[in-house]
Amino acid sequence: MSSFIFPKDFLWGGALAANQAEGAYLEGGKGLSLVDLLPTGEKRMSIMKGNVPSLTPLESEFYPSHGAIDFYHQYREDIALFAEMGFKALRVSIAWARIFPTGEDAPNEAGLQFYDDLFDELHKHGIQPVVTLAHFDVPVDLVEKYGGWRSRKLVNLFETYAKTVFARYKDKVKYWMTFNEINMLLHLPFLGAGLVFQEGENVKQIQYQAAHHQLVASALAVKAGHEIIPDVQIGCMLAAGSFYPYTCNPEDVYQGMEKDRESYFFIDVQSRGEYPGYAKRFFKDHGLNIEMEPGDADILKNHTVDYIGFSYYSSRTTSTDPEVVKNMTSGNVFGSVSNPYLDKSDWGWTIDPKGFRITANQLHDRYQKPLFVVENGFGANDVVTPEGEVNDDYRIDYLKRHIAEMGEALQDGVEIIGYTSWGPIDIVSASSGEMKKRYGYIYVDRDNEGNGSLKRIKKKSFHWYKNVIQSDGENLGE
């Protein structure tokens, strides 16, 4: 039994994304989203970084988002399973191209109705929807026509999209987030912002200009949400995980601070309402001229977020020693040298429960706003036994240790709204496009090539997480 008590109104649940779960990629009037151009295999990472060979799907490629796990048709059965576990919340995203197929046409009623039905089903089971407006989902037409978020045009189009869904679901959704893992724009710019680079372009200039556009769009969405929805809570979302210096060499310590700031920059603006001094110096030192329209500063200042949403999977480690840097971990989009004190998953992600507590404390100290843990989980190659069972003790161990550290963070005085673990049902991996990298409490019979019956199977962790929720986190199964 744990030594801490979670708040009675704590939002236990799970999180998934439209493009990794729904499938039905052109059904119901939906347009192409940028993720619909991401195949499996090595090409996927190259495209996510901005090397995009085609803005139309190729017949020679398999695109896992096109079918995913068919949540679009099977969400009722899946939500019933989440309800059986006792979920208080389910984080989902709206596919922008389901609502505006080209990004700037009339709203698509079939798409709007799908999410009406989805939210109604959640409420029927007493589950609170937590909705992300942009979870790596830019309509392809906006990439082709305007170059994605490099164009100021997307600010107004996103504001229109946000106002449309806020007005439609104002009585059904009280928790919103603007951009998923907004700092991913610097690491996977096509995935994060629909950016495609041409040879010779100033990549940093384009990325930070796109970042400014997203930050203004986020603030305008916060403004609209506060005006349209009573008692709304609108947050930002950070791909979090503190950088440790490899040694106590001041050069390593300073680099760790700089690496953290690279991500905190976005949340500094969204939470504090202005560009921090270190960002202004970075722009100056790198010769970047960020175009800002009159009124942008006021928009950012007056419409800051209500809470900080964040994902945490692992910590990171950094070094200024060229010999140490040679030993980089193979996993995680964020470059990290290998930490000798930590184990790794099969995908090379470090396992650091204490880092979860450290990160939560740092975020709360920095922003003094409520936190919402909207992603945390363990990707593994689960195997179904001949008896039809999935004994994922490794996942239970990972989650148990992380939830325990979250409980310690609460004891530290960190205010945390809830915990929606990533991928409560197996979904397509964002980074690799694989199905074999599974996070769920529920196994889905689907392989990397899109074959399988889509049958759902409760894993051992299904029953474990049910007990965690029923006990308000007191029973972690020690």
Summary of the structure (lengths in Angstrom):
residues: 478
radius of gyration: 21.0
end to end distance: 6.2
largest distance: 65.1
contacts: 1677
relative contact order: 0.14
helix: 43%
strand: 15%
